[in-house]
């Protein structure tokens, strides 16, 4: 469980480094997006037959980072849309 949390934090941090621009996400949001990305990466790696969903492997890690980058983009879009609607 601790390893899963640490992996999620690392994946989330890498995704934030890869994603261009400044993200207004805190460490908890980074951790959560990294955890969701790691589950997505593990699931895809499992479907491709390269490992178990909870097993850390290269393909799962790469897919997890890519999924986290996409999730950060979605989170930013949702946050900016809700920020714009409350500003009026």
PDB file of N, CA, C and O in Angstrom:
ATOM      1  N   UNK A   1       0.831  -1.201   0.000  1.00  0.00           N
ATOM      2  CA  UNK A   1       0.000   0.000   0.000  1.00  0.00           C
ATOM      3  C   UNK A   1       0.871   1.259   0.000  1.00  0.00           C
ATOM      4  O   UNK A   1       0.612   2.196  -0.754  1.00  0.00           O
ATOM      5  N   UNK A   2       1.902   1.277   0.845  1.00  0.00           N
ATOM      6  CA  UNK A   2       2.811   2.437   0.884  1.00  0.00           C
ATOM      7  C   UNK A   2       3.519   2.582  -0.462  1.00  0.00           C
ATOM      8  O   UNK A   2       3.700   3.697  -0.950  1.00  0.00           O
ATOM      9  N   UNK A   3       3.917   1.468  -1.058  1.00  0.00           N
ATOM     10  CA  UNK A   3       4.575   1.504  -2.365  1.00  0.00           C
ATOM     11  C   UNK A   3       3.654   2.046  -3.440  1.00  0.00           C
ATOM     12  O   UNK A   3       4.094   2.769  -4.333  1.00  0.00           O
ATOM     13  N   UNK A   4       2.383   1.700  -3.358  1.00  0.00           N
ATOM     14  CA  UNK A   4       1.392   2.191  -4.318  1.00  0.00           C
ATOM     15  C   UNK A   4       1.252   3.705  -4.197  1.00  0.00           C
ATOM     16  O   UNK A   4       1.161   4.399  -5.210  1.00  0.00           O
ATOM     17  N   UNK A   5       1.235   4.220  -2.979  1.00  0.00           N
ATOM     18  CA  UNK A   5       1.120   5.668  -2.752  1.00  0.00           C
ATOM     19  C   UNK A   5       2.365   6.387  -3.250  1.00  0.00           C
ATOM     20  O   UNK A   5       2.271   7.429  -3.900  1.00  0.00           O
ATOM     21  N   UNK A   6       3.538   5.826  -2.942  1.00  0.00           N
ATOM     22  CA  UNK A   6       4.789   6.444  -3.403  1.00  0.00           C
ATOM     23  C   UNK A   6       4.854   6.435  -4.929  1.00  0.00           C
ATOM     24  O   UNK A   6       5.245   7.429  -5.542  1.00  0.00           O
ATOM     25  N   UNK A   7       4.471   5.311  -5.543  1.00  0.00           N
ATOM     26  CA  UNK A   7       4.471   5.234  -7.008  1.00  0.00           C
ATOM     27  C   UNK A   7       3.501   6.253  -7.596  1.00  0.00           C
ATOM     28  O   UNK A   7       3.811   6.892  -8.601  1.00  0.00           O
ATOM     29  N   UNK A   8       2.330   6.413  -6.980  1.00  0.00           N
ATOM     30  CA  UNK A   8       1.363   7.402  -7.451  1.00  0.00           C
ATOM     31  C   UNK A   8       1.903   8.814  -7.371  1.00  0.00           C
ATOM     32  O   UNK A   8       1.683   9.623  -8.272  1.00  0.00           O
ATOM     33  N   UNK A   9       2.613   9.112  -6.288  1.00  0.00           N
ATOM     34  CA  UNK A   9       3.200  10.444  -6.130  1.00  0.00           C
ATOM     35  C   UNK A   9       4.288  10.684  -7.175  1.00  0.00           C
ATOM     36  O   UNK A   9       4.376  11.773  -7.743  1.00  0.00           O
ATOM     37  N   UNK A  10       5.108   9.678  -7.429  1.00  0.00           N
ATOM     38  CA  UNK A  10       6.171   9.810  -8.432  1.00  0.00           C
ATOM     39  C   UNK A  10       5.567   9.967  -9.826  1.00  0.00           C
ATOM     40  O   UNK A  10       6.005  10.812 -10.606  1.00  0.00           O
ATOM     41  N   UNK A  11       4.564   9.153 -10.135  1.00  0.00           N
ATOM     42  CA  UNK A  11       3.923   9.226 -11.450  1.00  0.00           C
ATOM     43  C   UNK A  11       3.238  10.581 -11.627  1.00  0.00           C
ATOM     44  O   UNK A  11       3.338  11.189 -12.693  1.00  0.00           O
ATOM     45  N   UNK A  12       2.547  11.056 -10.596  1.00  0.00           N
ATOM     46  CA  UNK A  12       1.906  12.366 -10.664  1.00  0.00           C
ATOM     47  C   UNK A  12       2.911  13.490 -10.840  1.00  0.00           C
ATOM     48  O   UNK A  12       2.682  14.417 -11.616  1.00  0.00           O
ATOM     49  N   UNK A  13       4.039  13.409 -10.111  1.00  0.00           N
ATOM     50  CA  UNK A  13       5.077  14.440 -10.235  1.00  0.00           C
ATOM     51  C   UNK A  13       5.694  14.427 -11.626  1.00  0.00           C
ATOM     52  O   UNK A  13       5.924  15.485 -12.212  1.00  0.00           O
ATOM     53  N   UNK A  14       5.965  13.239 -12.160  1.00  0.00           N
ATOM     54  CA  UNK A  14       6.507  13.157 -13.522  1.00  0.00           C
ATOM     55  C   UNK A  14       5.528  13.714 -14.543  1.00  0.00           C
ATOM     56  O   UNK A  14       5.922  14.404 -15.483  1.00  0.00           O
ATOM     57  N   UNK A  15       4.255  13.411 -14.352  1.00  0.00           N
ATOM     58  CA  UNK A  15       3.236  13.926 -15.275  1.00  0.00           C
ATOM     59  C   UNK A  15       3.203  15.451 -15.232  1.00  0.00           C
ATOM     60  O   UNK A  15       3.063  16.096 -16.271  1.00  0.00           O
ATOM     61  N   UNK A  16       3.331  16.034 -14.034  1.00  0.00           N
ATOM     62  CA  UNK A  16       3.330  17.502 -13.926  1.00  0.00           C
ATOM     63  C   UNK A  16       4.569  18.093 -14.573  1.00  0.00           C
ATOM     64  O   UNK A  16       4.506  19.189 -15.131  1.00  0.00           O
ATOM     65  N   UNK A  17       5.705  17.386 -14.508  1.00  0.00           N
ATOM     66  CA  UNK A  17       6.915  17.877 -15.164  1.00  0.00           C
ATOM     67  C   UNK A  17       6.787  17.817 -16.682  1.00  0.00           C
ATOM     68  O   UNK A  17       7.276  18.699 -17.389  1.00  0.00           O
ATOM     69  N   UNK A  18       6.132  16.781 -17.175  1.00  0.00           N
ATOM     70  CA  UNK A  18       5.982  16.610 -18.626  1.00  0.00           C
ATOM     71  C   UNK A  18       4.952  17.579 -19.187  1.00  0.00           C
ATOM     72  O   UNK A  18       5.146  18.131 -20.270  1.00  0.00           O
ATOM     73  N   UNK A  19       3.867  17.789 -18.466  1.00  0.00           N
ATOM     74  CA  UNK A  19       2.779  18.669 -18.929  1.00  0.00           C
ATOM     75  C   UNK A  19       3.281  20.105 -18.995  1.00  0.00           C
ATOM     76  O   UNK A  19       3.736  20.640 -17.984  1.00  0.00           O
ATOM     77  N   UNK A  20       3.210  20.742 -20.163  1.00  0.00           N
ATOM     78  CA  UNK A  20       3.687  22.125 -20.274  1.00  0.00           C
ATOM     79  C   UNK A  20       2.786  23.098 -19.523  1.00  0.00           C
ATOM     80  O   UNK A  20       1.595  22.845 -19.340  1.00  0.00           O
ATOM     81  N   UNK A  21       3.353  24.182 -19.101  1.00  0.00           N
ATOM     82  CA  UNK A  21       2.600  25.220 -18.403  1.00  0.00           C
ATOM     83  C   UNK A  21       2.586  25.002 -16.906  1.00  0.00           C
ATOM     84  O   UNK A  21       3.050  23.982 -16.396  1.00  0.00           O
ATOM     85  N   UNK A  22       2.042  25.988 -16.220  1.00  0.00           N
ATOM     86  CA  UNK A  22       1.965  25.917 -14.762  1.00  0.00           C
ATOM     87  C   UNK A  22       0.628  25.316 -14.357  1.00  0.00           C
ATOM     88  O   UNK A  22      -0.431  25.784 -14.776  1.00  0.00           O
ATOM     89  N   UNK A  23       0.690  24.279 -13.543  1.00  0.00           N
ATOM     90  CA  UNK A  23      -0.532  23.668 -13.042  1.00  0.00           C
ATOM     91  C   UNK A  23      -0.820  24.190 -11.643  1.00  0.00           C
ATOM     92  O   UNK A  23       0.090  24.349 -10.830  1.00  0.00           O
ATOM     93  N   UNK A  24      -2.061  24.449 -11.375  1.00  0.00           N
ATOM     94  CA  UNK A  24      -2.443  24.938 -10.052  1.00  0.00           C
ATOM     95  C   UNK A  24      -3.010  23.777  -9.230  1.00  0.00           C
ATOM     96  O   UNK A  24      -4.121  23.852  -8.706  1.00  0.00           O
ATOM     97  N   UNK A  25      -2.223  22.710  -9.131  1.00  0.00           N
ATOM     98  CA  UNK A  25      -2.636  21.530  -8.383  1.00  0.00           C
ATOM     99  C   UNK A  25      -1.753  21.383  -7.152  1.00  0.00           C
ATOM    100  O   UNK A  25      -0.541  21.590  -7.217  1.00  0.00           O
ATOM    101  N   UNK A  26      -2.358  21.030  -6.050  1.00  0.00           N
ATOM    102  CA  UNK A  26      -1.609  20.780  -4.837  1.00  0.00           C
ATOM    103  C   UNK A  26      -1.033  19.375  -4.827  1.00  0.00           C
ATOM    104  O   UNK A  26      -1.234  18.600  -5.762  1.00  0.00           O
ATOM    105  N   UNK A  27      -0.317  19.059  -3.760  1.00  0.00           N
ATOM    106  CA  UNK A  27       0.318  17.746  -3.669  1.00  0.00           C
ATOM    107  C   UNK A  27      -0.714  16.633  -3.559  1.00  0.00           C
ATOM    108  O   UNK A  27      -0.488  15.536  -4.070  1.00  0.00           O
ATOM    109  N   UNK A  28      -1.840  16.893  -2.904  1.00  0.00           N
ATOM    110  CA  UNK A  28      -2.877  15.871  -2.789  1.00  0.00           C
ATOM    111  C   UNK A  28      -3.504  15.573  -4.147  1.00  0.00           C
ATOM    112  O   UNK A  28      -3.744  14.411  -4.475  1.00  0.00           O
ATOM    113  N   UNK A  29      -3.769  16.606  -4.935  1.00  0.00           N
ATOM    114  CA  UNK A  29      -4.320  16.403  -6.282  1.00  0.00           C
ATOM    115  C   UNK A  29      -3.310  15.670  -7.160  1.00  0.00           C
ATOM    116  O   UNK A  29      -3.687  14.802  -7.948  1.00  0.00           O
ATOM    117  N   UNK A  30      -2.035  16.012  -7.028  1.00  0.00           N
ATOM    118  CA  UNK A  30      -0.988  15.327  -7.785  1.00  0.00           C
ATOM    119  C   UNK A  30      -0.953  13.854  -7.414  1.00  0.00           C
ATOM    120  O   UNK A  30      -0.853  12.992  -8.288  1.00  0.00           O
ATOM    121  N   UNK A  31      -1.035  13.561  -6.121  1.00  0.00           N
ATOM    122  CA  UNK A  31      -1.032  12.180  -5.651  1.00  0.00           C
ATOM    123  C   UNK A  31      -2.240  11.420  -6.182  1.00  0.00           C
ATOM    124  O   UNK A  31      -2.103  10.302  -6.679  1.00  0.00           O
ATOM    125  N   UNK A  32      -3.414  12.019  -6.078  1.00  0.00           N
ATOM    126  CA  UNK A  32      -4.633  11.339  -6.539  1.00  0.00           C
ATOM    127  C   UNK A  32      -4.610  11.074  -8.041  1.00  0.00           C
ATOM    128  O   UNK A  32      -4.981   9.990  -8.491  1.00  0.00           O
ATOM    129  N   UNK A  33      -4.172  12.066  -8.813  1.00  0.00           N
ATOM    130  CA  UNK A  33      -4.093  11.871 -10.263  1.00  0.00           C
ATOM    131  C   UNK A  33      -3.041  10.822 -10.609  1.00  0.00           C
ATOM    132  O   UNK A  33      -3.231  10.036 -11.537  1.00  0.00           O
ATOM    133  N   UNK A  34      -1.942  10.807  -9.873  1.00  0.00           N
ATOM    134  CA  UNK A  34      -0.921   9.779 -10.078  1.00  0.00           C
ATOM    135  C   UNK A  34      -1.430   8.394  -9.742  1.00  0.00           C
ATOM    136  O   UNK A  34      -1.121   7.429 -10.442  1.00  0.00           O
ATOM    137  N   UNK A  35      -2.214   8.284  -8.667  1.00  0.00           N
ATOM    138  CA  UNK A  35      -2.780   6.988  -8.289  1.00  0.00           C
ATOM    139  C   UNK A  35      -3.766   6.489  -9.342  1.00  0.00           C
ATOM    140  O   UNK A  35      -3.747   5.315  -9.712  1.00  0.00           O
ATOM    141  N   UNK A  36      -4.621   7.379  -9.818  1.00  0.00           N
ATOM    142  CA  UNK A  36      -5.580   6.988 -10.857  1.00  0.00           C
ATOM    143  C   UNK A  36      -4.826   6.605 -12.132  1.00  0.00           C
ATOM    144  O   UNK A  36      -5.164   5.619 -12.787  1.00  0.00           O
ATOM    145  N   UNK A  37      -3.807   7.386 -12.477  1.00  0.00           N
ATOM    146  CA  UNK A  37      -2.997   7.065 -13.653  1.00  0.00           C
ATOM    147  C   UNK A  37      -2.294   5.726 -13.517  1.00  0.00           C
ATOM    148  O   UNK A  37      -2.181   4.985 -14.494  1.00  0.00           O
ATOM    149  N   UNK A  38      -1.816   5.403 -12.308  1.00  0.00           N
ATOM    150  CA  UNK A  38      -1.134   4.125 -12.121  1.00  0.00           C
ATOM    151  C   UNK A  38      -2.104   2.950 -12.213  1.00  0.00           C
ATOM    152  O   UNK A  38      -1.730   1.882 -12.697  1.00  0.00           O
ATOM    153  N   UNK A  39      -3.326   3.129 -11.762  1.00  0.00           N
ATOM    154  CA  UNK A  39      -4.336   2.071 -11.912  1.00  0.00           C
ATOM    155  C   UNK A  39      -4.661   1.877 -13.396  1.00  0.00           C
ATOM    156  O   UNK A  39      -4.781   0.747 -13.868  1.00  0.00           O
ATOM    157  N   UNK A  40      -4.800   2.983 -14.122  1.00  0.00           N
ATOM    158  CA  UNK A  40      -5.065   2.889 -15.565  1.00  0.00           C
ATOM    159  C   UNK A  40      -3.904   2.197 -16.269  1.00  0.00           C
ATOM    160  O   UNK A  40      -4.114   1.312 -17.099  1.00  0.00           O
ATOM    161  N   UNK A  41      -2.674   2.604 -15.937  1.00  0.00           N
ATOM    162  CA  UNK A  41      -1.499   1.986 -16.552  1.00  0.00           C
ATOM    163  C   UNK A  41      -1.395   0.505 -16.238  1.00  0.00           C
ATOM    164  O   UNK A  41      -1.084  -0.295 -17.120  1.00  0.00           O
ATOM    165  N   UNK A  42      -1.653   0.130 -14.987  1.00  0.00           N
ATOM    166  CA  UNK A  42      -1.610  -1.274 -14.604  1.00  0.00           C
ATOM    167  C   UNK A  42      -2.686  -2.088 -15.294  1.00  0.00           C
ATOM    168  O   UNK A  42      -2.459  -3.235 -15.680  1.00  0.00           O
ATOM    169  N   UNK A  43      -3.855  -1.491 -15.446  1.00  0.00           N
ATOM    170  CA  UNK A  43      -4.954  -2.188 -16.120  1.00  0.00           C
ATOM    171  C   UNK A  43      -4.620  -2.433 -17.587  1.00  0.00           C
ATOM    172  O   UNK A  43      -4.843  -3.527 -18.105  1.00  0.00           O
ATOM    173  N   UNK A  44      -4.091  -1.421 -18.250  1.00  0.00           N
ATOM    174  CA  UNK A  44      -3.742  -1.578 -19.668  1.00  0.00           C
ATOM    175  C   UNK A  44      -2.611  -2.584 -19.832  1.00  0.00           C
ATOM    176  O   UNK A  44      -2.644  -3.408 -20.746  1.00  0.00           O
ATOM    177  N   UNK A  45      -1.605  -2.525 -18.951  1.00  0.00           N
ATOM    178  CA  UNK A  45      -0.511  -3.498 -19.012  1.00  0.00           C
ATOM    179  C   UNK A  45      -1.043  -4.909 -18.777  1.00  0.00           C
ATOM    180  O   UNK A  45      -0.597  -5.857 -19.423  1.00  0.00           O
ATOM    181  N   UNK A  46      -1.990  -5.051 -17.861  1.00  0.00           N
ATOM    182  CA  UNK A  46      -2.591  -6.355 -17.585  1.00  0.00           C
ATOM    183  C   UNK A  46      -3.363  -6.857 -18.800  1.00  0.00           C
ATOM    184  O   UNK A  46      -3.280  -8.034 -19.151  1.00  0.00           O
ATOM    185  N   UNK A  47      -4.114  -5.962 -19.443  1.00  0.00           N
ATOM    186  CA  UNK A  47      -4.874  -6.355 -20.635  1.00  0.00           C
ATOM    187  C   UNK A  47      -3.961  -6.780 -21.779  1.00  0.00           C
ATOM    188  O   UNK A  47      -4.319  -7.640 -22.583  1.00  0.00           O
ATOM    189  N   UNK A  48      -2.769  -6.164 -21.846  1.00  0.00           N
ATOM    190  CA  UNK A  48      -1.808  -6.522 -22.894  1.00  0.00           C
ATOM    191  C   UNK A  48      -0.983  -7.748 -22.518  1.00  0.00           C
ATOM    192  O   UNK A  48      -0.187  -8.240 -23.318  1.00  0.00           O
ATOM    193  N   UNK A  49      -1.181  -8.238 -21.288  1.00  0.00           N
ATOM    194  CA  UNK A  49      -0.491  -9.452 -20.859  1.00  0.00           C
ATOM    195  C   UNK A  49       0.941  -9.254 -20.417  1.00  0.00           C
ATOM    196  O   UNK A  49       1.711 -10.214 -20.408  1.00  0.00           O
ATOM    197  N   UNK A  50       1.332  -8.032 -20.046  1.00  0.00           N
ATOM    198  CA  UNK A  50       2.716  -7.797 -19.639  1.00  0.00           C
ATOM    199  C   UNK A  50       2.910  -7.832 -18.133  1.00  0.00           C
ATOM    200  O   UNK A  50       4.038  -7.696 -17.659  1.00  0.00           O
ATOM    201  N   UNK A  51       1.852  -8.008 -17.379  1.00  0.00           N
ATOM    202  CA  UNK A  51       2.005  -8.081 -15.926  1.00  0.00           C
ATOM    203  C   UNK A  51       0.679  -7.933 -15.223  1.00  0.00           C
ATOM    204  O   UNK A  51      -0.356  -7.702 -15.847  1.00  0.00           O
ATOM    205  N   UNK A  52       0.729  -8.069 -13.927  1.00  0.00           N
ATOM    206  CA  UNK A  52      -0.440  -7.924 -13.082  1.00  0.00           C
ATOM    207  C   UNK A  52      -0.758  -6.441 -12.905  1.00  0.00           C
ATOM    208  O   UNK A  52       0.122  -5.593 -13.054  1.00  0.00           O
ATOM    209  N   UNK A  53      -2.005  -6.131 -12.590  1.00  0.00           N
ATOM    210  CA  UNK A  53      -2.415  -4.726 -12.445  1.00  0.00           C
ATOM    211  C   UNK A  53      -1.641  -4.026 -11.323  1.00  0.00           C
ATOM    212  O   UNK A  53      -1.364  -2.831 -11.429  1.00  0.00           O
ATOM    213  N   UNK A  54      -1.290  -4.734 -10.263  1.00  0.00           N
ATOM    214  CA  UNK A  54      -0.605  -4.110  -9.121  1.00  0.00           C
ATOM    215  C   UNK A  54       0.913  -4.258  -9.205  1.00  0.00           C
ATOM    216  O   UNK A  54       1.633  -3.848  -8.295  1.00  0.00           O
ATOM    217  N   UNK A  55       1.388  -4.837 -10.286  1.00  0.00           N
ATOM    218  CA  UNK A  55       2.812  -5.063 -10.455  1.00  0.00           C
ATOM    219  C   UNK A  55       3.425  -3.908 -11.241  1.00  0.00           C
ATOM    220  O   UNK A  55       2.900  -3.513 -12.282  1.00  0.00           O
ATOM    221  N   UNK A  56       4.522  -3.375 -10.749  1.00  0.00           N
ATOM    222  CA  UNK A  56       5.191  -2.271 -11.444  1.00  0.00           C
ATOM    223  C   UNK A  56       6.036  -2.831 -12.577  1.00  0.00           C
ATOM    224  O   UNK A  56       6.958  -3.612 -12.343  1.00  0.00           O
ATOM    225  N   UNK A  57       5.722  -2.434 -13.802  1.00  0.00           N
ATOM    226  CA  UNK A  57       6.535  -2.823 -14.951  1.00  0.00           C
ATOM    227  C   UNK A  57       6.684  -1.615 -15.868  1.00  0.00           C
ATOM    228  O   UNK A  57       6.002  -0.605 -15.694  1.00  0.00           O
ATOM    229  N   UNK A  58       7.564  -1.723 -16.827  1.00  0.00           N
ATOM    230  CA  UNK A  58       7.906  -0.570 -17.664  1.00  0.00           C
ATOM    231  C   UNK A  58       6.700  -0.081 -18.463  1.00  0.00           C
ATOM    232  O   UNK A  58       6.417   1.117 -18.475  1.00  0.00           O
ATOM    233  N   UNK A  59       5.994  -0.978 -19.123  1.00  0.00           N
ATOM    234  CA  UNK A  59       4.859  -0.553 -19.938  1.00  0.00           C
ATOM    235  C   UNK A  59       3.769   0.077 -19.080  1.00  0.00           C
ATOM    236  O   UNK A  59       3.210   1.111 -19.445  1.00  0.00           O
ATOM    237  N   UNK A  60       3.468  -0.537 -17.946  1.00  0.00           N
ATOM    238  CA  UNK A  60       2.466   0.017 -17.045  1.00  0.00           C
ATOM    239  C   UNK A  60       2.861   1.382 -16.524  1.00  0.00           C
ATOM    240  O   UNK A  60       2.016   2.266 -16.386  1.00  0.00           O
ATOM    241  N   UNK A  61       4.158   1.563 -16.229  1.00  0.00           N
ATOM    242  CA  UNK A  61       4.652   2.843 -15.733  1.00  0.00           C
ATOM    243  C   UNK A  61       4.522   3.924 -16.797  1.00  0.00           C
ATOM    244  O   UNK A  61       4.067   5.031 -16.509  1.00  0.00           O
ATOM    245  N   UNK A  62       4.919   3.608 -18.024  1.00  0.00           N
ATOM    246  CA  UNK A  62       4.835   4.582 -19.121  1.00  0.00           C
ATOM    247  C   UNK A  62       3.375   4.963 -19.383  1.00  0.00           C
ATOM    248  O   UNK A  62       3.056   6.144 -19.527  1.00  0.00           O
ATOM    249  N   UNK A  63       2.503   3.975 -19.445  1.00  0.00           N
ATOM    250  CA  UNK A  63       1.086   4.258 -19.677  1.00  0.00           C
ATOM    251  C   UNK A  63       0.509   5.051 -18.510  1.00  0.00           C
ATOM    252  O   UNK A  63      -0.330   5.928 -18.712  1.00  0.00           O
ATOM    253  N   UNK A  64       0.952   4.749 -17.289  1.00  0.00           N
ATOM    254  CA  UNK A  64       0.473   5.478 -16.114  1.00  0.00           C
ATOM    255  C   UNK A  64       0.859   6.953 -16.187  1.00  0.00           C
ATOM    256  O   UNK A  64       0.049   7.820 -15.857  1.00  0.00           O
ATOM    257  N   UNK A  65       2.074   7.243 -16.610  1.00  0.00           N
ATOM    258  CA  UNK A  65       2.507   8.644 -16.732  1.00  0.00           C
ATOM    259  C   UNK A  65       1.706   9.349 -17.821  1.00  0.00           C
ATOM    260  O   UNK A  65       1.267  10.483 -17.630  1.00  0.00           O
ATOM    261  N   UNK A  66       1.512   8.692 -18.953  1.00  0.00           N
ATOM    262  CA  UNK A  66       0.728   9.293 -20.037  1.00  0.00           C
ATOM    263  C   UNK A  66      -0.713   9.546 -19.586  1.00  0.00           C
ATOM    264  O   UNK A  66      -1.273  10.610 -19.851  1.00  0.00           O
ATOM    265  N   UNK A  67      -1.303   8.572 -18.910  1.00  0.00           N
ATOM    266  CA  UNK A  67      -2.672   8.734 -18.412  1.00  0.00           C
ATOM    267  C   UNK A  67      -2.744   9.878 -17.408  1.00  0.00           C
ATOM    268  O   UNK A  67      -3.717  10.633 -17.402  1.00  0.00           O
ATOM    269  N   UNK A  68      -1.730  10.016 -16.564  1.00  0.00           N
ATOM    270  CA  UNK A  68      -1.712  11.094 -15.572  1.00  0.00           C
ATOM    271  C   UNK A  68      -1.583  12.458 -16.234  1.00  0.00           C
ATOM    272  O   UNK A  68      -2.207  13.421 -15.788  1.00  0.00           O
ATOM    273  N   UNK A  69      -0.782  12.553 -17.290  1.00  0.00           N
ATOM    274  CA  UNK A  69      -0.666  13.818 -18.030  1.00  0.00           C
ATOM    275  C   UNK A  69      -2.034  14.205 -18.593  1.00  0.00           C
ATOM    276  O   UNK A  69      -2.445  15.363 -18.509  1.00  0.00           O
ATOM    277  N   UNK A  70      -2.725  13.236 -19.162  1.00  0.00           N
ATOM    278  CA  UNK A  70      -4.064  13.509 -19.706  1.00  0.00           C
ATOM    279  C   UNK A  70      -5.042  13.888 -18.593  1.00  0.00           C
ATOM    280  O   UNK A  70      -5.862  14.790 -18.768  1.00  0.00           O
ATOM    281  N   UNK A  71      -4.959  13.206 -17.458  1.00  0.00           N
ATOM    282  CA  UNK A  71      -5.842  13.519 -16.333  1.00  0.00           C
ATOM    283  C   UNK A  71      -5.577  14.919 -15.786  1.00  0.00           C
ATOM    284  O   UNK A  71      -6.512  15.612 -15.383  1.00  0.00           O
ATOM    285  N   UNK A  72      -4.319  15.339 -15.768  1.00  0.00           N
ATOM    286  CA  UNK A  72      -3.993  16.691 -15.321  1.00  0.00           C
ATOM    287  C   UNK A  72      -4.621  17.713 -16.263  1.00  0.00           C
ATOM    288  O   UNK A  72      -5.159  18.727 -15.816  1.00  0.00           O
ATOM    289  N   UNK A  73      -4.551  17.445 -17.572  1.00  0.00           N
ATOM    290  CA  UNK A  73      -5.191  18.341 -18.538  1.00  0.00           C
ATOM    291  C   UNK A  73      -6.691  18.434 -18.319  1.00  0.00           C
ATOM    292  O   UNK A  73      -7.266  19.520 -18.397  1.00  0.00           O
ATOM    293  N   UNK A  74      -7.330  17.302 -18.047  1.00  0.00           N
ATOM    294  CA  UNK A  74      -8.771  17.295 -17.788  1.00  0.00           C
ATOM    295  C   UNK A  74      -9.085  18.056 -16.493  1.00  0.00           C
ATOM    296  O   UNK A  74     -10.029  18.845 -16.446  1.00  0.00           O
ATOM    297  N   UNK A  75      -8.295  17.818 -15.455  1.00  0.00           N
ATOM    298  CA  UNK A  75      -8.510  18.502 -14.170  1.00  0.00           C
ATOM    299  C   UNK A  75      -8.348  20.007 -14.322  1.00  0.00           C
ATOM    300  O   UNK A  75      -9.118  20.776 -13.747  1.00  0.00           O
ATOM    301  N   UNK A  76      -7.343  20.436 -15.100  1.00  0.00           N
ATOM    302  CA  UNK A  76      -7.147  21.869 -15.327  1.00  0.00           C
ATOM    303  C   UNK A  76      -8.328  22.471 -16.081  1.00  0.00           C
ATOM    304  O   UNK A  76      -8.778  23.570 -15.759  1.00  0.00           O
ATOM    305  N   UNK A  77      -8.830  21.750 -17.086  1.00  0.00           N
ATOM    306  CA  UNK A  77      -9.969  22.252 -17.864  1.00  0.00           C
ATOM    307  C   UNK A  77     -11.205  22.390 -16.989  1.00  0.00           C
ATOM    308  O   UNK A  77     -11.928  23.381 -17.086  1.00  0.00           O
ATOM    309  N   UNK A  78     -11.450  21.410 -16.142  1.00  0.00           N
ATOM    310  CA  UNK A  78     -12.603  21.472 -15.244  1.00  0.00           C
ATOM    311  C   UNK A  78     -12.448  22.608 -14.244  1.00  0.00           C
ATOM    312  O   UNK A  78     -13.400  23.340 -13.972  1.00  0.00           O
ATOM    313  N   UNK A  79     -11.238  22.754 -13.695  1.00  0.00           N
ATOM    314  CA  UNK A  79     -11.004  23.824 -12.710  1.00  0.00           C
ATOM    315  C   UNK A  79     -11.138  25.199 -13.339  1.00  0.00           C
ATOM    316  O   UNK A  79     -11.700  26.106 -12.725  1.00  0.00           O
ATOM    317  N   UNK A  80     -10.630  25.370 -14.555  1.00  0.00           N
ATOM    318  CA  UNK A  80     -10.718  26.691 -15.187  1.00  0.00           C
ATOM    319  C   UNK A  80     -12.160  26.999 -15.605  1.00  0.00           C
ATOM    320  O   UNK A  80     -12.589  28.152 -15.562  1.00  0.00           O
ATOM    321  N   UNK A  81     -12.894  25.976 -16.003  1.00  0.00           N
ATOM    322  CA  UNK A  81     -14.293  26.176 -16.394  1.00  0.00           C
ATOM    323  C   UNK A  81     -15.117  26.569 -15.161  1.00  0.00           C
ATOM    324  O   UNK A  81     -15.947  27.474 -15.246  1.00  0.00           O
ATOM    325  N   UNK A  82     -14.906  25.914 -14.033  1.00  0.00           N
ATOM    326  CA  UNK A  82     -15.671  26.253 -12.831  1.00  0.00           C
ATOM    327  C   UNK A  82     -15.227  27.600 -12.280  1.00  0.00           C
ATOM    328  O   UNK A  82     -16.031  28.325 -11.694  1.00  0.00           O
ATOM    329  N   UNK A  83     -13.951  27.941 -12.463  1.00  0.00           N
ATOM    330  CA  UNK A  83     -13.455  29.245 -11.998  1.00  0.00           C
ATOM    331  C   UNK A  83     -14.062  30.362 -12.829  1.00  0.00           C
ATOM    332  O   UNK A  83     -14.415  31.413 -12.294  1.00  0.00           O
ATOM    333  N   UNK A  84     -14.188  30.143 -14.150  1.00  0.00           N
ATOM    334  CA  UNK A  84     -14.782  31.141 -15.039  1.00  0.00           C
ATOM    335  C   UNK A  84     -16.260  31.335 -14.734  1.00  0.00           C
ATOM    336  O   UNK A  84     -16.756  32.461 -14.775  1.00  0.00           O
ATOM    337  N   UNK A  85     -16.967  30.256 -14.429  1.00  0.00           N
ATOM    338  CA  UNK A  85     -18.407  30.374 -14.189  1.00  0.00           C
ATOM    339  C   UNK A  85     -18.702  31.073 -12.871  1.00  0.00           C
ATOM    340  O   UNK A  85     -19.751  31.704 -12.745  1.00  0.00           O
ATOM    341  N   UNK A  86     -17.817  30.984 -11.886  1.00  0.00           N
ATOM    342  CA  UNK A  86     -18.028  31.690 -10.613  1.00  0.00           C
ATOM    343  C   UNK A  86     -17.535  33.127 -10.669  1.00  0.00           C
ATOM    344  O   UNK A  86     -17.874  33.927  -9.797  1.00  0.00           O
ATOM    345  N   UNK A  87     -16.739  33.469 -11.682  1.00  0.00           N
ATOM    346  CA  UNK A  87     -16.215  34.824 -11.789  1.00  0.00           C
ATOM    347  C   UNK A  87     -17.232  35.802 -12.356  1.00  0.00           C
ATOM    348  O   UNK A  87     -17.083  37.013 -12.190  1.00  0.00           O
ATOM    349  N   UNK A  88     -18.260  35.296 -13.020  1.00  0.00           N
ATOM    350  CA  UNK A  88     -19.260  36.180 -13.636  1.00  0.00           C
ATOM    351  C   UNK A  88     -20.190  36.743 -12.628  1.00  0.00           C
ATOM    352  O   UNK A  88     -21.091  37.505 -12.978  1.00  0.00           O
TER     353      UNK A  88
END
